[in-house]
Amino acid sequence: MNIVMLGYRGTGKSVISKILSEKLRMKLYKIDMMISESVGKSIPEIVEQEGWESFRKLESEIVEEVSNKAKNSIIDCGGGVVLNDSNVVNLKKDGICIVLTASLETIIKRIRLDKNRPSLESGLSFEEEQKKILAERDSKYRAAADFICDTSQRRPREIVEKITEFLESKGCIKK
């Protein structure tokens, strides 16, 4: 059984995935890093040069590849992976989906200065963009979720404990 980390940018997926993989001694697949490595460009470069549609196509190819080969692993997904229903179907084939959430204020504080997160929609202020995209994706995250954990007020290790407790309760991992 794979543990799939989903959620909007800035909710803590990468940090939590790393700690969880170390704690559970599970291999970690980082989808965004794999996309960058596959084409030799950063995500901002891919988006700037080829557009979001091209990025999403690459993302779906990598998700399908990882979903087919990963066993008892953690899969750290980019925030937009839920936009393609086939990605969610692939990830859930042999995976349990953990969705991380955070308040809009927390997300803005965490990602405001991060240059590795290209704009998702032009013509809006940074805050307006985050609010709009988060609202658009919320139902997709919730539909994919087997477990939802708010990261706004908790430290990463506390979040990992909550996730671990859930996984143990479902028989996904042994105590």
C-alpha positions as CSV (number, residue, x, y, z in Angstrom):
1,M,0.0,0.0,0.0
2,N,1.3,3.4,-1.0
3,I,0.8,6.5,1.0
4,V,-0.2,9.4,-1.3
5,M,0.3,13.0,-0.1
6,L,-2.1,15.5,-1.6
7,G,-3.0,19.1,-0.9
8,Y,-2.6,22.6,-2.1
9,R,0.8,24.3,-2.3
10,G,2.2,25.3,1.0
11,T,0.2,22.8,3.1
12,G,3.4,20.9,4.0
13,K,3.3,17.9,1.7
14,S,7.1,17.8,1.0
15,V,8.2,18.3,4.6
16,I,5.6,15.8,6.0
17,S,6.4,13.2,3.2
18,K,10.1,13.3,4.1
19,I,9.6,12.8,7.8
20,L,7.0,10.1,7.2
21,S,9.3,8.2,4.8
22,E,12.1,8.3,7.4
23,K,9.8,7.2,10.2
24,L,8.2,4.4,8.3
25,R,11.4,3.5,6.4
26,M,9.5,3.8,3.1
27,K,10.8,4.9,-0.3
28,L,9.8,8.5,-1.2
29,Y,8.7,9.5,-4.7
30,K,8.6,13.2,-5.2
31,I,6.5,13.8,-8.3
32,D,7.5,17.4,-9.0
33,M,11.2,16.6,-8.7
34,M,10.8,13.6,-11.1
35,I,9.0,15.9,-13.6
36,S,11.9,18.4,-13.4
37,E,14.5,15.6,-13.7
38,S,12.7,14.0,-16.7
39,V,13.1,17.2,-18.8
40,G,16.1,18.8,-17.2
41,K,14.2,22.0,-16.3
42,S,12.7,23.5,-13.2
43,I,9.0,23.7,-12.9
44,P,9.0,27.5,-13.4
45,E,11.0,26.9,-16.6
46,I,8.7,24.3,-17.9
47,V,5.6,26.4,-17.2
48,E,7.2,29.6,-18.7
49,Q,8.5,27.8,-21.8
50,E,5.8,25.2,-22.5
51,G,2.8,26.3,-20.4
52,W,0.7,24.6,-17.7
53,E,-0.9,22.2,-20.1
54,S,2.4,20.7,-21.1
55,F,3.4,20.5,-17.4
56,R,0.1,18.7,-16.5
57,K,0.7,16.2,-19.3
58,L,4.2,15.4,-18.0
59,E,2.8,15.2,-14.5
60,S,0.2,12.6,-15.6
61,E,2.8,10.5,-17.3
62,I,5.0,10.5,-14.1
63,V,2.0,9.8,-11.9
64,E,1.1,6.8,-14.0
65,E,4.7,5.5,-14.1
66,V,5.1,5.9,-10.3
67,S,1.6,4.4,-9.6
68,N,2.5,1.3,-11.6
69,K,6.0,0.7,-10.0
70,A,5.7,2.1,-6.4
71,K,5.1,-0.5,-3.7
72,N,4.8,0.4,0.0
73,S,6.1,3.8,-0.8
74,I,5.2,7.4,-0.1
75,I,4.2,9.5,-3.1
76,D,4.6,13.3,-2.7
77,C,2.3,14.9,-5.3
78,G,2.2,18.5,-6.5
79,G,-0.8,20.5,-5.6
80,G,-2.5,20.3,-9.0
81,V,-2.3,16.5,-9.4
82,V,-6.0,16.3,-8.5
83,L,-7.0,18.3,-11.6
84,N,-6.8,15.2,-13.7
85,D,-9.2,12.5,-12.5
86,S,-7.0,9.8,-14.0
87,N,-4.2,10.8,-11.8
88,V,-6.4,10.2,-8.7
89,V,-7.6,6.9,-10.1
90,N,-4.0,5.8,-10.7
91,L,-2.8,6.9,-7.3
92,K,-5.7,5.2,-5.5
93,K,-5.1,1.9,-7.2
94,D,-2.7,0.8,-4.6
95,G,-2.7,3.9,-2.4
96,I,-4.3,5.6,0.5
97,C,-4.7,9.4,0.0
98,I,-3.7,11.7,2.8
99,V,-4.8,15.3,2.1
100,L,-3.1,18.1,4.0
101,T,-4.9,21.4,4.4
102,A,-4.1,24.8,5.9
103,S,-5.8,28.1,6.3
104,L,-5.5,30.5,3.4
105,E,-3.5,32.9,5.7
106,T,-1.1,30.0,6.6
107,I,-0.6,29.1,2.9
108,I,0.1,32.7,1.9
109,K,2.6,33.1,4.7
110,R,4.4,29.9,3.7
111,I,4.6,30.4,0.0
112,R,4.7,34.1,-0.6
113,L,8.4,34.3,-1.2
114,D,8.9,30.9,-2.9
115,K,10.1,31.5,-6.4
116,N,9.7,27.8,-7.4
117,R,5.9,28.2,-7.5
118,P,4.9,29.8,-10.7
119,S,1.7,31.8,-10.9
120,L,-1.3,29.6,-11.7
121,E,-3.5,32.3,-13.1
122,S,-2.7,35.8,-14.4
123,G,-4.5,39.0,-13.7
124,L,-5.0,38.4,-10.0
125,S,-3.1,39.6,-7.0
126,F,-1.1,36.8,-5.2
127,E,-3.7,36.6,-2.4
128,E,-6.6,36.6,-4.8
129,E,-5.0,33.8,-6.9
130,Q,-4.4,31.6,-3.9
131,K,-8.0,32.1,-2.6
132,K,-9.5,31.4,-6.0
133,I,-7.4,28.3,-6.9
134,L,-7.8,26.8,-3.4
135,A,-11.6,27.2,-3.6
136,E,-11.7,25.6,-7.1
137,R,-9.6,22.6,-5.9
138,D,-11.1,22.0,-2.5
139,S,-13.8,19.6,-3.6
140,K,-11.3,17.6,-5.7
141,Y,-9.0,17.2,-2.7
142,R,-11.9,16.2,-0.4
143,A,-13.2,13.7,-3.0
144,A,-9.7,12.0,-3.2
145,A,-9.1,12.0,0.6
146,D,-9.0,9.0,2.7
147,F,-7.8,11.2,5.6
148,I,-7.6,15.0,6.0
149,C,-5.2,16.7,8.3
150,D,-5.0,20.5,8.9
151,T,-1.4,21.6,9.2
152,S,-2.1,25.3,10.1
153,Q,-1.5,24.9,13.9
154,R,0.5,21.7,14.2
155,R,4.2,21.1,13.9
156,P,5.4,18.6,11.2
157,R,6.1,15.8,13.7
158,E,2.7,16.1,15.3
159,I,1.1,15.8,11.8
160,V,3.2,12.7,11.1
161,E,1.9,11.2,14.4
162,K,-1.7,11.9,13.4
163,I,-1.2,10.3,10.0
164,T,0.6,7.3,11.5
165,E,-2.2,6.8,13.9
166,F,-4.7,6.9,11.1
167,L,-2.6,4.4,9.0
168,E,-2.3,2.0,11.9
169,S,-6.1,2.2,12.6
170,K,-6.7,1.2,9.0
171,G,-4.2,-1.6,9.0
172,C,-2.0,0.1,6.4
173,I,1.0,0.0,8.6
174,K,2.0,-2.1,11.7
175,K,2.4,-0.5,15.1
